[in-house]
Amino acid sequence: MTTGQATQCRNCGSDLSLELCDLGMQPPSNYNLKPEELNGVEEFMPLRALVCESCWLVQLDYFEDASRLFSDDYAYFSSFSTSWLAHAKAYAEAMTKRFGLTRDSFVVELASNDGYLLQYFKGAGMRVLGVEPSANVAQAAKDNHGIDSAVDFFGVATAKALAATHGKADLMAANNVLAHVPDIRDFVGGVPEILAPEGAMTFEFPHLLSLLTKNQFDTIYHEHFSYLSLLAVQSVLKTAGLRVFDVEEIPTHGGSLRVFCCHEGAAHVETPSVAACLATERAAGMASPEVYRAYQARVDKVKHDLLKFLIGAREEGRTVMGYGAPAKGNTLLNYAGIRKDLMHSVVDRSPQKQGRFLPGTHLPVYAPEKIDELRPDYVVIMPWNLREEIATQLAHIRDWDGKFVVAIPEIEVF
């Protein structure tokens, strides 16, 4: 896919006119600049989300070529979050038990990253395969866990080729990837090509309901082409001949759904949770335009409140640092126009991000030890979905009366 403007829904082809929010011109949120790039020309693109009033898929108006966003220098490595590793291990154990997986089973993960999930299935003796478009993280999966990955974007053609060489999968997983694919129909259309007749596929994705009710607008960035509800996902899956048979609400990423699907004619029995989730979404107004029209004002309030806090801290002579350099943090910082006069720097555990600079804001990224050196008055937790994990890791900032701050869903100092 090339760069351009979307005027029709990526799923059903309907015209798009209903706006969820406009976050202005923003740089690619996961591209952290090298020092020698600071004085170069930096690319900014529109970041505006629209709503399809036919299938209720929320999607970016402007899209960037996926091959540029998920390059061989991709900065996100899943294994740096201990809570995410625990989530992956629990998933592997639960799916093994639920679907009776054995050492003869074949498990495929789409967007398998650095092997954070497949390592647990491989450890149980199962045959595994990752599909990962970014070569550097795919190599990390190989180096660290001995997991082979097909370095490619998943779709119908890729799925057919993999099925021919590796066979059909008993279990497929796609965690936090469905939002990342520009051609959502081709991506989902590949699943039936490699999924065994009675196999199961799970998708995990941040729930659009949480984005709306908890004001999680910072999860909107160029890598996320779509923002998903069960209403929309069920429509996409049905087009591909897949049937939703279960759905679970899970706490990851501030509130996500785990959707189970299978071939239309498979024997998996639909649970009551599917109808219950759809009813909840409809009751929240997600199948009507009003809830979407009211969202921009809530977004603007977060921006204004964060600026008031940071300006107040500066006037009081306080030092502010950020913890974490996730994409969501860059959306927030760029929308609010934060620069080094209001935030000294950020720290991150990932060596791939340390020594670089955040896109747009150009805040330097250090190792976490920088917090002990600088002893800031406030640490703003960018990945608010990991606030408890991070606050526990950094509990020692209380020794110098340091405090934590989150901006989403509203400013909170604790």
HELIX and SHEET records of a PDB file:
HELIX    1   1 PRO A   35  GLU A   37  5                                   3    
HELIX    2   2 ALA A   66  LEU A   69  1                                   4    
HELIX    3   3 SER A   78  PHE A   80  5                                   3    
HELIX    4   4 THR A   82  ARG A   98  1                                  17    
HELIX    5   5 LEU A  118  GLY A  123  1                                   6    
HELIX    6   6 ALA A  135  HIS A  145  1                                  11    
HELIX    7   7 VAL A  156  HIS A  166  1                                  11    
HELIX    8   8 LEU A  178  HIS A  180  5                                   3    
HELIX    9   9 ILE A  184  ILE A  194  1                                  11    
HELIX   10  10 LEU A  208  THR A  213  1                                   6    
HELIX   11  11 PHE A  217  THR A  219  5                                   3    
HELIX   12  12 LEU A  230  THR A  239  1                                  10    
HELIX   13  13 THR A  252  GLY A  254  5                                   3    
HELIX   14  14 PRO A  272  ALA A  283  1                                  12    
HELIX   15  15 GLU A  290  ARG A  293  1                                   4    
HELIX   16  16 TYR A  295  GLU A  315  1                                  21    
HELIX   17  17 ALA A  327  ALA A  336  1                                  10    
HELIX   18  18 GLU A  369  LEU A  374  1                                   6    
HELIX   19  19 TRP A  384  LEU A  386  5                                   3    
HELIX   20  20 ARG A  387  GLN A  393  1                                   7    
HELIX   21  21 ALA A  395  TRP A  400  5                                   6    
SHEET    1   A 2 GLY A   4  GLN A   5  0                                        
SHEET    2   A 2 TYR A  62  PHE A  63 -1                                        
SHEET    1   B 4 LEU A  18  GLN A  26  0                                        
SHEET    2   B 4 MET A  45  VAL A  51 -1                                        
SHEET    3   B 4 VAL A  58  LEU A  60 -1                                        
SHEET    4   B 4 SER A 226  TYR A 227 -1                                        
SHEET    1   C 7 SER A 149  ALA A 150  0                                        
SHEET    2   C 7 ARG A 127  VAL A 131  1                                        
SHEET    3   C 7 PHE A 106  LEU A 110  1                                        
SHEET    4   C 7 ALA A 169  ASN A 175  1                                        
SHEET    5   C 7 LEU A 195  PRO A 206  1                                        
SHEET    6   C 7 SER A 256  HIS A 263 -1                                        
SHEET    7   C 7 LEU A 242  ILE A 250 -1                                        
SHEET    1   D 6 VAL A 365  TYR A 366  0                                        
SHEET    2   D 6 VAL A 346  VAL A 347  1                                        
SHEET    3   D 6 VAL A 320  TYR A 323  1                                        
SHEET    4   D 6 TYR A 378  ILE A 381  1                                        
SHEET    5   D 6 LYS A 403  VAL A 406  1                                        
SHEET    6   D 6 GLU A 412  VAL A 413 -1                                        
END                                                                             
